[in-house]
Amino acid sequence: MCDITLEQALKVVEAARRKAEEQGTKMDIAVVDAGANLKAFIRMDDAFLGSIDIAIKKAKTARYFNMPTGTLGELAQPGQPLYHIEFSNGGLITFPGGLPLKNGEGVVIGAIGVSGSSVEDDHEVASAGAAALA
């Protein structure tokens, strides 16, 4: 199994933090490894305390299913095939802000989860973090 290195995880977190600063948002940013274990985390000054758990769960959710959390959320709506999946695995987050992280060969090596603003802002910050591996 390929796994994100600490150096890569810190690079992802730093790129996401810079994007949050550009937005003027205060974010909690989590990176998990290929086994969905927390690898790196920051809480920007004055970021919501409640967003700590959300950021970590977004990262884990993105890794568990190797897809953006927003995509999983679409499949979890009433009448959709994964309705109520958010109650599995000790609780999942199925709205935007979590993305799988891939190496240069396209292999998932971890995931990022971001929380602290609107889901649009969260997704944008997570995307900036993920792009740091490109």
Order of alpha helices (4+ residues) and beta strands (2+ residues): alpha-beta-beta-alpha-alpha-beta-beta-alpha
